[in-house]
Amino acid sequence: MKKTVSLMVLLSLSVGCSSAQTPNPLPPFLGGVDASYVSRVEDRGGLYKDADGKTVDFFQTLKASGVNQVRLRVWNHPTDSYGSQWDMLKLAKRAHVAGLGILLDLHYSDSWADPGHQTKPNEWKNLSYFDLKTAVRQYTRSVVQSMLDQGTAPDLVQIGNEISAGMLWDEGRVWGPDADFNTDQQWNQLSELLKAGIAGVKDTGSQANIVIHIDKGGSNAEARNFYDRIVARGVEFDTIALSYYPYWHGPLDKLKANVADLMERYSKDVILAETAYPFTLGWNDWTNNVIGLPEQLPAAYKATPEDQARMLSDLIAALKSVQGKHRTGVFYWGGEWISTGKEDTSGSSWENQALFDFDGKVLPVLKVFR
């Protein structure tokens, strides 16, 4: 039987919601770390340690190092509990206790969502476009409300993840190598899906900052093209978020120029929702690493603990130099995703870019946030 979600049900669910907590004022600079896989690491026996080798709490260590935000990913129905709404809530409690703010990262998928993958959740795959919009609104409301109910209100809510090619394919797709999705109708549909997610946040009474995230940290033309189109269609949001990885998105001067232009063009805050850099090209488990060859690295930085820290320091300095009256910031991606077994074939593909080394000891890069 075809699944439908009644708008009347959605509206009725919005009535009687607990009063939303007002999030703390955001600092001028967001120094953040994605913490989405902490449970996965800890459940597999991974330990986070200080420089002397003493086991520490991940979130408390971030706070002591000058980090002020964590980013938590949510998948609709992942194959295991990691990345689920319930695991996110557990991690949100720990972050809140440590005094950290929270950026909620909604993927609207059962697995990774990025420029090459925006697969609808399995439960939504047969919905009509109208019902898909309603499902997005209802689901967003439910997740945000669950955070409010446990007293861990999100400071920022990200509607979709790296959506430069759209989200919830094919209804919200705006680019594709095998078909012409770059049409007014497709951009209209993507914008309506974004509005549905934003409405879901607002339904709860949340005052969270709304974030729209693409990957184009080094491409101003592509970033302008995306934001021009959704702004023209009335998508109302607070913060532009980019991904910037030095080995994929070009030199730092291109990022700096891009951020400065976007701030001026749209009069919005601009943050980096994702960045990272390797401290080594070695490995510590039997899972292939995303970055592991010398030819993958930019000329400006080597794969050493010192250059990992220098890259982040240079990046923060570049962002602060152009922020002016606007807020900016950076979230380090995969910093928690350390390897947990020497022969693990389903371990970490990001182990050599984490914030902790192969012995679990904190790396110098974390001091940069201070």
HELIX and SHEET records of a PDB file:
HELIX    1   1 LEU A    7  SER A   14  1                                   8    
HELIX    2   2 VAL A   38  ASP A   43  1                                   6    
HELIX    3   3 PHE A   58  ALA A   64  1                                   7    
HELIX    4   4 GLN A   85  VAL A   97  1                                  13    
HELIX    5   5 ASN A  122  TRP A  124  5                                   3    
HELIX    6   6 TYR A  129  ASP A  149  1                                  21    
HELIX    7   7 ASP A  184  ASP A  203  1                                  20    
HELIX    8   8 ASN A  220  ALA A  232  1                                  13    
HELIX    9   9 PRO A  246  HIS A  249  1                                   4    
HELIX   10  10 LEU A  252  TYR A  266  1                                  15    
HELIX   11  11 PRO A  294  GLN A  296  5                                   3    
HELIX   12  12 PRO A  305  VAL A  322  1                                  18    
HELIX   13  13 GLU A  351  GLN A  353  5                                   3    
HELIX   14  14 PRO A  364  PHE A  369  5                                   6    
SHEET    1   A 9 PHE A  29  ASP A  34  0                                        
SHEET    2   A 9 GLN A  69  VAL A  74  1                                        
SHEET    3   A 9 GLY A 101  LEU A 106  1                                        
SHEET    4   A 9 LEU A 156  ILE A 159  1                                        
SHEET    5   A 9 ASN A 209  HIS A 213  1                                        
SHEET    6   A 9 THR A 239  SER A 243  1                                        
SHEET    7   A 9 ASP A 269  THR A 275  1                                        
SHEET    8   A 9 THR A 328  TYR A 332  1                                        
SHEET    9   A 9 PHE A  29  ASP A  34  1                                        
END                                                                             
